[in-house]
Amino acid sequence: MRKFHAKPVVRKGRLEQVNISSSASQSEKTRAIREIEKLGKMIKELEDYERDAL
């Protein structure tokens, strides 16, 4: 479960870097923000599931 949890966390970190990058276009930043929100929800669900399962 931890391996699966690590992938969205890493992806979210990369997208946060895109969001604060001055070289990224506005459309890239908007896409990154949307995906960050989706990944945040997914990560929270994974953490809740892991907490409930253990």
N, C-alpha and C positions, 0 to 999 in steps of 0.2 A: 504494500500500500504506500509506503514511504517513497518508493521510486516513482510511482505515478503522481504523487503529490509534488515531488520536486520539479517535474517538467513544467506545470503551469506557473509555479513560483519563479522559475528562471525566465520563462517567457514574459511574465508580467514585468520583471526587472528590466528586460531588454526594451520592452515597449515604453516603460517609464523614461528610459534614456532617450528614446526617439522623441517623446513628448517634450523633453526639456532641451533637446538639441536645437541650436540656432540654424543649422543647415537643413533641417527637415521642412518640407513644405506644409502648408496649412492642412491640406487634405490628408497627408501622412499623419499629422498630429491628431486630427479628428478621428481617423481610423484607429490610431493607437489608443486614444481615450476610450472609445467604444469597446475595444477588445480588453482593455485593462478592467473595465467595469464587469464584463462577462467573466473574465478570469478570476476577479475578486469574489464573485458569487460562487464560482466553481470551487475555489480554494476553501471558502467558508463551508460549503456543503461537505467537502471531503474531510475537513477538520471535525465537523459535527458528527459525521458518520463514524469516523475513527474513534472519537470520544465515546459515542454511544455503543460501539461494538466492543470496546475494551472496557 
